Amino acid sequence: MNYGIILAVIKAMRLFIAILLSIVSTVPLLAHKILFDYTKDETAGNADWIPDRDFPFPVPFTPDKETDWDGAISSFAFEIAQTLQDTVFILHGYPITYNDSTNPYDLSNFDVYVIPEPQNPFTQSEKEAIRKFVENGGGLFLIADHNNSDRNHSGWDSPRIFNDLGSAVLFGMHFNITGESDNYFTYTSYNLENFDPITDGPFGRVTALAFHGGTSITLKPDFNQHVKGIVFKNPDHTGCMFAISKYGKGKIAGIGDSSPLDDGTVDPHDRLYNGWQEVGDSLKNLFMNTLVWLLQRDEDSQSFVLDGAIDTVSMYLGGNGNLSVYTGKKDSLFYVGIKFTPSERNILYVLISSSPYDSVPVPWGRDGHIGSFDFYVSYSFATHNVTIKNEHGLPVDIELSYATSDSVF
């Protein structure tokens, strides 16, 4: 046995893992990381449910147009990368884990995990990893298809796989299968339950959802009281087509058909259809509003200690977030400079408070930059609370700068 060759292989493998970890970790801190699953044979048979045929990240890494990526759900991924400036990864060739530092594509490294029509079931350890990911604040998007959509003849289809994952018991969503109602139907529905973050969110209004062979979702509020139907087949709100839920600190979205995501840019040997633009921008709005909602945390809260001459911190806050800033300087001026993205129209108001002062609204400029606001701090370790409220709950990039009275801001 040539131990020199073995050692060289081990070193090469370690270097490869280090490079992958560096790619994941060097994505800008303010960019969310969206992971699409490709571990469950998502391209089996007449399907192509991936953002791109290059993985673990699409090529080019930063696309300029929708056709730069060529998977059937590349338009959805392109909107994520181009509009939200978030980063898309594809999980293939690596295990599904949570808090495994040896895995560069461990779920803990990502904000949202999209599972588009899996064809093989999850192992017990994979189920637990996904559960922990959501429980600890991750966003999960379950994309199913109609009953008996077994494309690789494994004996499993996506509704059964998601049910086996625990979608009903954990999240309150049961995907209907054989012997259950509305498990294979084609229909364009205009029956929406109003939920502004999704039905009238930052990307626009949702007016319809078109299924071409999908299943319905039976809501199970007895298992999870947070489950909520958004789009229904019937006016009496039966035959749920799209649902959301919460579990632990995380959020879940589920849909009973993959057709709405299909943009027609598929493997030439597959026969799929362009459903992405079937009802105008409604489907794009639905999926993008949902992704933004999955990224948000109901109560984002973080704390920073600013004790240098000029310190700056940057972070994302979604929805109604709170940020506490602790200043360790006594008898100093506290200058606060705030900027946010994507635009000022999504901000309702910004409050900066410093006990014993009352909260003061801070105006913002047309360029999206809020002017400086001064506080005189007469006691050490003062706490300054910044509250952000958004019109549609978009994530906001908060940059706070602290400077003493002797510093140049």
C-alpha positions as CSV (number, residue, x, y, z in Angstrom):
1,M,0.0,0.0,0.0
2,N,1.4,3.4,-1.0
3,Y,0.9,5.6,2.1
4,G,2.3,8.6,0.3
5,I,-0.5,8.5,-2.3
6,I,-3.1,8.0,0.4
7,L,-1.8,11.0,2.3
8,A,-1.7,13.1,-0.8
9,V,-5.3,12.2,-1.5
10,I,-6.4,13.1,2.0
11,K,-4.6,16.4,1.7
12,A,-6.3,17.1,-1.6
13,M,-9.7,16.3,-0.1
14,R,-9.1,18.6,2.8
15,L,-8.0,21.4,0.5
16,F,-11.1,20.9,-1.6
17,I,-13.4,21.0,1.4
18,A,-11.6,24.1,2.6
19,I,-12.1,25.8,-0.8
20,L,-15.8,25.0,-0.7
21,L,-16.1,26.3,2.8
22,S,-14.4,29.5,1.8
23,I,-16.8,29.9,-1.1
24,V,-19.8,29.6,1.2
25,S,-18.3,31.7,4.0
26,T,-17.1,34.5,1.8
27,V,-20.5,35.3,0.3
28,P,-21.2,38.9,1.5
29,L,-22.5,38.8,5.0
30,L,-25.7,40.7,4.1
31,A,-26.5,38.3,1.3
32,H,-28.9,35.5,2.2
33,K,-27.9,32.0,1.1
34,I,-30.6,29.9,-0.7
35,L,-30.1,26.2,-1.0
36,F,-31.9,24.1,-3.6
37,D,-32.0,20.4,-3.1
38,Y,-30.6,18.0,-5.7
39,T,-30.0,15.0,-3.6
40,K,-33.3,13.3,-4.3
41,D,-33.2,12.7,-8.1
42,E,-35.1,15.8,-8.9
43,T,-34.3,15.4,-12.7
44,A,-35.6,11.9,-12.9
45,G,-37.8,11.0,-15.9
46,N,-39.7,13.9,-17.5
47,A,-38.5,16.5,-14.9
48,D,-35.7,19.0,-14.5
49,W,-36.4,20.6,-11.1
50,I,-33.0,22.4,-10.6
51,P,-31.9,26.0,-11.1
52,D,-29.0,25.0,-13.3
53,R,-27.1,21.9,-14.5
54,D,-23.9,23.2,-12.9
55,F,-23.5,22.6,-9.2
56,P,-22.9,23.1,-6.3
57,F,-23.4,26.6,-7.5
58,P,-24.8,27.7,-10.9
59,V,-22.5,29.0,-13.6
60,P,-22.1,31.9,-14.0
61,F,-22.2,32.5,-10.3
62,T,-23.8,36.0,-10.8
63,P,-26.2,35.8,-13.7
64,D,-27.1,38.8,-15.9
65,K,-30.2,37.3,-17.6
66,E,-32.7,34.5,-17.0
67,T,-31.3,32.3,-19.7
68,D,-27.8,32.3,-18.1
69,W,-29.0,29.3,-16.1
70,D,-30.8,26.4,-17.8
71,G,-32.8,24.4,-15.2
72,A,-36.6,24.3,-15.3
73,I,-36.7,26.5,-12.2
74,S,-33.9,28.8,-13.3
75,S,-36.2,31.9,-13.6
76,F,-37.1,31.6,-9.9
77,A,-33.5,31.2,-8.9
78,F,-32.5,34.1,-11.2
79,E,-35.0,36.4,-9.5
80,I,-33.5,35.4,-6.2
81,A,-30.0,36.3,-7.3
82,Q,-30.8,39.3,-9.4
83,T,-33.6,41.1,-7.5
84,L,-32.8,40.1,-3.9
85,Q,-29.1,40.0,-4.5
86,D,-29.1,36.7,-2.6
87,T,-26.9,33.7,-3.4
88,V,-28.1,30.4,-4.9
89,F,-26.5,27.1,-4.2
90,I,-27.4,23.6,-5.3
91,L,-27.0,20.7,-2.9
92,H,-25.7,17.7,-4.8
93,G,-23.0,15.2,-3.8
94,Y,-23.1,16.3,-0.1
95,P,-25.2,14.9,2.8
96,I,-28.1,16.7,4.3
97,T,-26.8,17.7,7.8
98,Y,-27.3,20.3,10.5
99,N,-24.4,21.7,12.5
100,D,-21.8,19.4,10.9
101,S,-18.7,21.6,10.5
102,T,-17.1,19.2,8.1
103,N,-19.9,19.6,5.5
104,P,-19.5,22.9,3.5
105,Y,-23.2,22.6,2.5
106,D,-24.5,22.0,6.0
107,L,-28.0,23.5,6.4
108,S,-26.8,25.8,9.2
109,N,-24.9,27.7,6.5
110,F,-28.1,28.6,4.7
111,D,-31.2,30.7,5.2
112,V,-33.8,28.9,3.1
113,Y,-33.9,25.3,1.9
114,V,-36.0,24.6,-1.2
115,I,-37.0,21.0,-2.0
116,P,-38.5,20.8,-5.5
117,E,-40.3,17.5,-6.1
118,P,-38.0,14.9,-4.5
119,Q,-38.1,11.4,-5.8
120,N,-36.5,9.5,-3.0
121,P,-37.4,9.6,0.7
122,F,-35.3,11.2,3.4
123,T,-33.3,9.1,5.9
124,Q,-34.0,9.5,9.6
125,S,-30.9,11.6,10.1
126,E,-31.8,13.8,7.1
127,K,-35.3,14.3,8.6
128,E,-33.9,15.3,11.9
129,A,-31.4,17.7,10.2
130,I,-34.3,19.4,8.3
131,R,-36.4,19.6,11.5
132,K,-33.5,21.2,13.4
133,F,-32.9,23.6,10.6
134,V,-36.4,24.9,10.7
135,E,-36.7,24.8,14.4
136,N,-33.7,27.1,14.7
137,G,-34.9,29.7,12.3
138,G,-34.5,28.3,8.8
139,G,-37.0,28.7,6.0
140,L,-38.3,25.6,4.2
141,F,-40.1,25.5,0.9
142,L,-41.8,22.2,0.0
143,I,-42.7,21.8,-3.7
144,A,-44.8,18.7,-4.4
145,D,-46.6,17.3,-7.4
146,H,-49.7,15.2,-8.0
147,N,-50.4,11.7,-6.6
148,N,-48.4,8.9,-8.2
149,S,-45.8,11.3,-9.7
150,D,-43.1,8.6,-9.2
151,R,-40.6,9.5,-11.9
152,N,-37.8,7.1,-11.0
153,H,-39.9,4.1,-10.1
154,S,-38.7,4.1,-6.5
155,G,-42.1,3.5,-5.1
156,W,-42.2,7.1,-3.7
157,D,-43.6,10.4,-5.0
158,S,-43.2,13.9,-3.6
159,P,-46.5,14.0,-1.6
160,R,-45.6,10.7,0.1
161,I,-42.0,11.8,0.7
162,F,-43.1,15.1,2.4
163,N,-45.7,13.3,4.5
164,D,-43.0,10.8,5.5
165,L,-40.8,13.8,6.4
166,G,-43.4,14.8,9.0
167,S,-45.0,17.7,7.1
168,A,-48.3,17.0,8.8
169,V,-47.2,16.4,12.4
170,L,-44.5,19.1,12.4
171,F,-45.9,21.7,10.1
172,G,-49.7,21.0,9.8
173,M,-49.5,20.2,6.1
174,H,-50.6,16.8,4.7
175,F,-50.2,16.3,0.9
176,N,-53.1,14.3,-0.4
177,I,-52.4,10.9,-1.9
178,T,-54.4,7.8,-3.2
179,G,-57.9,7.7,-1.8
180,E,-57.9,11.3,-0.7
181,S,-59.7,14.2,-2.3
182,D,-58.1,16.4,-5.0
183,N,-54.9,14.5,-5.3
184,Y,-54.5,15.0,-9.1
185,F,-56.2,18.0,-10.7
186,T,-55.6,20.8,-13.2
187,Y,-57.1,24.2,-12.3
188,T,-56.5,27.9,-12.3
189,S,-57.7,29.3,-9.0
190,Y,-58.6,32.9,-8.0
191,N,-59.7,31.9,-4.5
192,L,-57.1,33.5,-2.2
193,E,-57.0,34.0,1.5
194,N,-55.7,37.5,2.0
195,F,-52.3,37.5,3.7
196,D,-50.5,40.7,2.7
197,P,-46.8,39.5,3.1
198,I,-47.5,36.9,0.4
199,T,-50.7,37.9,-1.5
200,D,-49.8,41.6,-1.7
201,G,-46.1,41.5,-0.8
202,P,-43.0,43.4,-2.0
203,F,-43.0,41.9,-5.5
204,G,-46.6,42.7,-6.1
205,R,-50.1,41.3,-5.9
206,V,-51.0,37.7,-6.4
207,T,-54.2,37.2,-8.3
208,A,-54.2,33.5,-9.4
209,L,-52.4,30.2,-9.1
210,A,-52.4,27.7,-12.0
211,F,-52.0,23.9,-11.4
212,H,-51.3,21.4,-14.2
213,G,-51.6,18.1,-12.4
214,G,-51.2,18.9,-8.7
215,T,-52.4,17.6,-5.4
216,S,-54.1,19.5,-2.6
217,I,-52.9,20.0,1.0
218,T,-55.0,19.0,3.9
219,L,-54.4,21.5,6.7
220,K,-53.8,20.0,10.2
221,P,-54.2,22.8,12.7
222,D,-54.5,20.2,15.5
223,F,-50.9,19.4,14.9
224,N,-49.7,22.9,14.2
225,Q,-51.9,25.9,15.0
226,H,-49.8,28.2,12.7
227,V,-50.7,26.4,9.5
228,K,-52.6,28.7,7.1
229,G,-54.0,28.1,3.6
230,I,-53.3,30.9,1.1
231,V,-54.8,29.6,-2.2
232,F,-57.7,27.2,-2.6
233,K,-59.2,25.2,-5.4
234,N,-62.8,25.9,-4.2
235,P,-64.5,29.1,-3.1
236,D,-65.4,27.5,0.2
237,H,-61.7,27.3,0.9
238,T,-61.4,23.5,0.5
239,G,-58.8,21.9,-1.7
240,C,-55.8,24.0,-0.5
241,M,-53.2,24.5,-3.2
242,F,-50.7,26.6,-1.3
243,A,-50.1,26.9,2.4
244,I,-47.7,28.3,5.0
245,S,-46.8,27.5,8.6
246,K,-44.3,28.1,11.4
247,Y,-42.3,25.7,13.5
248,G,-40.0,26.8,16.3
249,K,-38.2,29.9,15.0
250,G,-38.6,29.0,11.4
251,K,-41.2,29.1,8.6
252,I,-42.5,26.7,6.0
253,A,-44.3,27.1,2.7
254,G,-45.9,24.2,0.7
255,I,-47.4,23.9,-2.7
256,G,-49.1,20.9,-4.3
257,D,-47.7,21.3,-7.9
258,S,-44.3,22.0,-9.4
259,S,-45.8,23.3,-12.7
260,P,-46.1,27.0,-11.6
261,L,-42.3,27.0,-11.2
262,D,-41.6,25.6,-14.7
263,D,-40.0,28.2,-17.0
264,G,-39.6,25.9,-20.0
265,T,-35.8,26.1,-20.0
266,V,-35.2,22.4,-19.6
267,D,-33.2,19.5,-20.8
268,P,-34.2,19.1,-24.5
269,H,-35.1,15.4,-23.8
270,D,-37.7,16.5,-21.2
271,R,-41.2,17.7,-22.1
272,L,-42.2,20.4,-19.7
273,Y,-44.1,23.6,-20.1
274,N,-43.6,27.3,-19.3
275,G,-45.9,27.9,-16.4
276,W,-43.9,30.8,-14.9
277,Q,-45.6,33.5,-16.9
278,E,-49.0,31.7,-17.4
279,V,-51.0,34.2,-15.4
280,G,-48.8,37.2,-15.9
281,D,-46.6,38.1,-13.0
282,S,-48.9,36.4,-10.4
283,L,-46.8,33.2,-10.0
284,K,-43.5,35.1,-9.9
285,N,-45.0,37.4,-7.3
286,L,-46.3,34.4,-5.3
287,F,-43.0,32.7,-5.1
288,M,-40.9,35.8,-4.6
289,N,-43.2,37.2,-1.9
290,T,-43.1,33.8,-0.2
291,L,-39.3,33.6,-0.3
292,V,-39.0,37.1,1.3
293,W,-41.5,35.9,4.0
294,L,-39.4,32.8,4.6
295,L,-36.4,34.9,5.1
296,Q,-38.0,37.1,7.7
297,R,-37.9,36.5,11.4
298,D,-40.9,37.6,13.4
299,E,-38.8,39.2,16.0
300,D,-35.3,39.7,14.8
301,S,-33.2,40.9,17.7
302,Q,-29.4,41.3,17.9
303,S,-27.1,43.3,20.1
304,F,-23.7,44.9,19.5
305,V,-21.2,46.6,21.7
306,L,-19.7,49.7,20.1
307,D,-16.8,50.9,22.1
308,G,-14.2,52.1,19.5
309,A,-13.7,55.6,18.2
310,I,-15.7,54.7,15.1
311,D,-17.3,51.3,14.9
312,T,-19.8,50.1,12.3
313,V,-22.0,47.1,12.3
314,S,-24.2,45.8,9.5
315,M,-27.0,43.3,9.7
316,Y,-30.4,42.3,8.3
317,L,-33.6,42.9,10.1
318,G,-36.9,41.6,8.7
319,G,-40.4,42.5,9.6
320,N,-40.6,44.4,12.9
321,G,-37.1,44.0,14.1
322,N,-35.3,45.4,17.1
323,L,-31.6,46.2,17.5
324,S,-30.0,47.1,20.8
325,V,-26.7,48.9,20.6
326,Y,-24.6,49.2,23.8
327,T,-22.2,52.1,23.9
328,G,-19.3,51.8,26.4
329,K,-18.3,55.4,26.4
330,K,-19.4,57.9,29.0
331,D,-20.0,61.7,28.3
332,S,-19.9,61.2,24.6
333,L,-22.1,62.0,21.6
334,F,-23.7,59.0,20.0
335,Y,-23.9,59.6,16.2
336,V,-26.2,57.2,14.4
337,G,-26.0,56.8,10.6
338,I,-28.5,54.4,9.1
339,K,-28.8,53.2,5.6
340,F,-31.2,50.5,4.3
341,T,-32.1,48.5,1.2
342,P,-33.7,48.0,-1.2
343,S,-35.5,51.4,-1.2
344,E,-37.0,53.9,1.1
345,R,-40.5,53.2,-0.1
346,N,-40.6,50.0,2.0
347,I,-40.0,51.9,5.2
348,L,-42.8,53.2,7.3
349,Y,-40.7,54.7,10.1
350,V,-37.5,54.4,12.0
351,L,-37.3,55.1,15.7
352,I,-34.2,55.6,17.7
353,S,-34.6,55.8,21.4
354,S,-32.1,56.4,24.2
355,S,-33.5,56.2,27.7
356,P,-34.5,58.6,29.3
357,Y,-35.3,60.2,25.9
358,D,-38.5,59.5,24.0
359,S,-38.4,57.7,20.7
360,V,-37.8,60.1,17.9
361,P,-38.8,59.5,14.2
362,V,-35.8,59.9,11.9
363,P,-36.5,61.1,8.3
364,W,-34.7,59.4,5.4
365,G,-33.4,60.8,2.1
366,R,-34.5,60.0,-1.4
367,D,-31.3,58.0,-2.0
368,G,-32.2,55.6,0.8
369,H,-29.7,57.0,3.3
370,I,-30.9,58.3,6.6
371,G,-29.1,61.3,7.9
372,S,-27.2,61.3,11.2
373,F,-28.9,61.7,14.4
374,D,-27.1,62.8,17.6
375,F,-27.6,61.6,21.2
376,Y,-25.7,62.9,24.2
377,V,-24.9,60.0,26.5
378,S,-24.3,61.1,30.1
379,Y,-24.0,57.6,31.5
380,S,-21.9,54.6,30.6
381,F,-23.1,51.6,28.7
382,A,-26.2,53.4,27.4
383,T,-28.6,51.3,25.4
384,H,-29.9,52.6,22.2
385,N,-32.8,50.7,20.6
386,V,-33.5,51.0,16.9
387,T,-36.9,49.8,15.7
388,I,-37.5,49.2,12.1
389,K,-41.0,48.7,10.6
390,N,-41.4,47.9,6.9
391,E,-44.4,48.4,4.7
392,H,-44.1,44.9,3.4
393,G,-41.7,43.4,5.9
394,L,-38.7,43.3,3.5
395,P,-35.3,42.6,5.1
396,V,-33.5,45.8,5.8
397,D,-29.8,46.4,5.8
398,I,-29.0,48.3,9.0
399,E,-25.6,50.0,9.3
400,L,-25.0,51.8,12.6
401,S,-21.9,54.0,13.2
402,Y,-20.8,55.1,16.6
403,A,-18.4,57.9,17.2
404,T,-17.3,59.8,20.3
405,S,-17.5,63.6,20.4
406,D,-13.8,63.8,19.6
407,S,-14.1,61.6,16.5
408,V,-14.9,62.6,13.0
409,F,-18.0,60.8,11.8
